[in-house]
Amino acid sequence: MKIVFVSNLFPDTAEPYRGLDNSNLLHYLSRHCTVRVISPRPTRPLAFGGKTPRRVPCLVDAQFEPQYPTALYIPKVGSAFNHLLFARAIRQPLAELRKSFPFDTILCSWIYPDGCAVARVARRNGIPFVISAQGSDVHVYLRMAFRRRLITAAANASAGVITRSRKLADLLNEAGVARERLHAAYNGVDLRTFCPGDRKTARLALGLSSDEPTILFIGNFLQIKNPLLLVTAHAELCRRMEARCRLVMIGDGPLRRQARRKAKSVGTLGQIAFVGRQPPALVARYMQAADLLCVSSDNEGVPNVILEAFACGLPVVASRVGGIPEVLCHDFLGCLVEPSRPEALARVLAQTLPHKHDTARIIQHAQQFSWEATAKAYFDVLKAATPPET
């Protein structure tokens, strides 16, 4: 079976962590079928300060022969047009690719504008397509009336919609997407990279104190991830503990500077390490060194960092949002807390940090979340979408 993956969420050398989960999925999926990639890059019109940098694929993804066409994207007022602009960007690359690579099905990740654009192009050319919904593309966009109509129409025209949690499937069903088209499949974990390790050795390698409690945050510094909430809760936690507590924040984004200013204003800047984006192996090392992972998001699908933390034997404190309760479903895994409440988060962190967790049970729970299992679930949906004669 031959498939084309279409999504703006796919890495290149300038943005090696953009859509890294999708790259991981395709490498495992390629054991079952042949894959090519078209990854349009949303670019604002020149009037909005848009740029069109040259995109070069990461060496590890060269087998997919990725193309990076430019897709104009109009911010704020572009909801009625952005899926059309995206469709225009992928129409020619798909047509040209089909001549040399007669693909059976399109797999698209991110439901708007990507999935809505793919639906428009695929239907006109009689090509079956499957959409993967990830999180914010459902939680946020279904609240927007125009996008909601586009999303439900595209999903109902698809051969299947794969969601990263059961909660996302329920939300799409409530919005009007037929239940038989919805398939929940959690993302996978690279269990070779994310695995248990000796905490003292990991802390020594990372320059962390051997006896200082350490909390880990991993994510984009965006409002939906709410890193400022964690900075505030961390300050309250230090006050409650009357002792130092290290917070390591991995990631980058527009709120990083604001998070630093917030930490300075509450007097905890010296106890927070802003280490930027890190490669997976180093992220795993930090997980082996930490006492717990904190996910302070306002909304989520099922963030991969939670599953990766479990694979390292690391307990998690996370907001009770989206699909998180589906995987953080036992007391031995950590604790859930209501979102957007810094005092409640600080209290739960204070209760969870000194608790002795059953690392072996956490690791055992993580074994079900392998990329092999995820790829097989995707392949089954794609295979069902493929016409019998191919």
SULJO-V9479 format. One record per pair of residues at least 12 apart in sequence whose ideal C-beta (glycine too) atoms are under 6 Angstrom apart, sorted by sequence separation. I is the first residue (numbers start at 1). J is the second residue. D is the distance in Angstrom with one decimal. If there is no record, write none. Layout:
i: <I:I>
j: <J:J>
d: <D:D>
This chain:
i: <10:11:106:316:9:55:72:169:217:234:335:71:71:169:106:115:293:320:317:335:52:71:166:316:317:320:321:315:69:111:161:319:5:106:156:160:161:162:163:293:300:301:302:111:155:156:287:297:299:300:301:105:106:107:108:109:152:160:162:164:292:293:294:295:299:69:152:252:288:300:112:152:246:247:248:249:250:252:287:292:302:67:111:332:10:37:39:41:43:45:86:110:131:244:287:36:133:227:231:250:10:35:36:37:38:39:40:41:42:44:112:129:130:332:333:3:5:83:87:91:130:131:132:133:134:138:221:40:42:82:86:128:220:222:228:231:235:317:1:2:3:4:5:6:8:212:213:214:215:216:217:218:219:221:227:231:317:83:87:138:142:220:235:8:83:87:116:123:212:221:228:112:119:133:221:317:23:116:119:112:115:111:298:16:315:12:13:12:12:13:313:11:40:313:40:313:38:310:38:310:311:310:291:307:230:36:230:79:229:79:216:226:226:225:226:216:224:224:214:214:215:216:217:213:215:208:202:206:6:202:203:22:193:202:218:193:194:199:193:197:4:3:6:9:2:7:9:2:3:4:5:6:7:1:7:3:8:7:233:237:232:236:240:6:233:237:229:233:237:194:186:196:187:194:196:189:194:189:191:189:168:165:164:165:164:213:167:167:165:139:166:165:135:21:135:134:196:191:189:188:188:186:188:188:185:185:183:162:160:160:159:130:130:130:128:17:105:105:105:104:21:104:28:29:24:28:32:29:1>
j: <22:23:118:328:22:68:85:182:230:247:348:85:86:184:122:131:309:336:334:352:70:89:184:334:335:338:339:334:89:131:181:339:26:127:177:181:182:183:184:314:321:322:323:133:177:178:309:319:321:322:323:128:129:130:131:132:175:183:185:187:315:316:317:318:322:93:176:276:312:324:137:177:271:272:273:274:275:277:312:317:327:93:137:358:37:64:66:68:70:72:113:137:158:271:314:64:161:255:259:278:39:64:65:66:67:68:69:70:71:73:141:158:159:361:362:33:35:113:117:121:160:161:162:163:164:168:251:71:73:113:117:159:251:253:259:262:266:348:33:34:35:36:37:38:40:244:245:246:247:248:249:250:251:253:259:263:349:116:120:171:175:253:268:42:117:121:150:157:246:255:262:147:154:168:256:352:61:154:157:151:154:151:339:58:357:55:56:56:57:58:359:58:89:362:90:363:90:362:93:365:366:366:353:369:294:101:296:146:296:147:286:296:297:297:298:290:298:299:290:291:292:293:294:291:294:289:285:289:90:288:289:109:280:289:305:281:284:289:284:288:103:103:106:109:103:108:110:104:105:106:107:108:109:104:110:107:114:114:342:346:342:346:350:118:345:349:342:346:350:308:302:312:304:311:313:307:312:308:311:311:301:301:301:302:302:353:322:323:323:299:326:326:300:187:301:301:363:370:369:369:370:369:371:374:374:377:381:381:381:385:385:381:382:385:385:277:382:385:386:386:304:390:371:375:371:375:379:378:386>
d: <5.5:5.3:5.7:5.8:5.5:3.6:4.5:4.2:5.6:4.7:5.2:5.8:4.8:5.0:5.7:4.1:4.2:4.2:5.4:5.3:5.2:3.6:4.6:4.0:5.2:5.8:5.3:4.0:4.9:5.8:5.4:4.0:5.9:5.9:5.9:5.6:5.4:5.1:5.2:5.5:5.5:5.5:4.1:4.8:4.3:5.9:5.5:5.3:5.3:4.0:5.4:5.0:4.1:5.2:5.1:4.3:5.3:5.8:5.3:5.9:4.9:4.8:5.0:3.8:5.7:5.4:4.4:5.5:5.5:5.7:5.8:5.6:6.0:4.6:4.7:5.2:5.6:5.2:4.0:5.9:5.7:5.3:4.3:5.0:5.9:4.3:5.6:5.4:5.0:5.8:4.4:5.3:5.1:5.8:5.0:5.9:6.0:5.8:5.3:5.4:3.9:5.4:5.6:3.9:5.0:5.4:5.1:5.8:5.4:5.9:5.1:5.6:5.5:5.0:5.9:5.6:6.0:3.9:3.9:5.4:4.7:5.0:4.7:4.8:5.4:4.9:5.8:3.9:3.7:4.4:3.7:4.6:5.5:5.2:5.8:4.8:4.0:5.6:4.1:4.9:5.7:5.1:4.9:5.0:5.5:5.7:4.7:4.5:5.0:5.3:4.5:4.5:5.0:3.2:5.0:5.2:5.8:3.9:4.6:5.4:5.3:4.4:4.8:5.7:4.8:5.3:4.6:5.9:5.0:4.0:5.4:5.3:3.7:5.5:4.3:5.4:5.7:4.6:5.1:5.6:5.2:5.4:5.4:5.7:4.6:4.6:4.5:5.9:5.7:5.8:3.8:5.1:4.6:5.1:6.0:4.9:5.8:5.3:5.1:5.7:4.0:3.7:5.9:4.5:5.8:5.6:4.2:5.2:4.7:5.6:5.8:4.8:5.9:5.1:5.1:4.1:5.5:5.6:4.7:5.3:6.0:4.8:5.7:5.3:5.3:5.6:5.4:5.4:6.0:4.1:4.6:5.3:5.2:3.7:4.5:5.8:4.9:6.0:5.2:3.6:4.7:6.0:5.7:5.6:4.3:5.9:5.5:5.3:5.1:5.2:5.0:4.7:3.9:5.3:5.4:5.4:6.0:5.3:4.4:4.5:4.3:3.7:5.0:5.4:4.0:5.1:5.5:4.3:5.7:4.3:5.6:5.8:5.0:4.0:4.4:4.8:5.4:5.4:5.7:5.0:5.7:5.1:4.0:4.6:5.2:5.2:5.5:4.4:2.4:4.6:5.8:5.6:5.7:5.5:3.1:5.5:6.0:6.0:4.9:6.0:5.4:5.8:3.1:3.8:5.8:4.0:5.3:5.8:4.4:5.8:3.3:5.6:5.7:5.4:4.5:5.6:5.4:5.1:5.3:4.6:5.8:4.8:4.4:4.6:6.0:3.7:4.5:5.8:5.9>
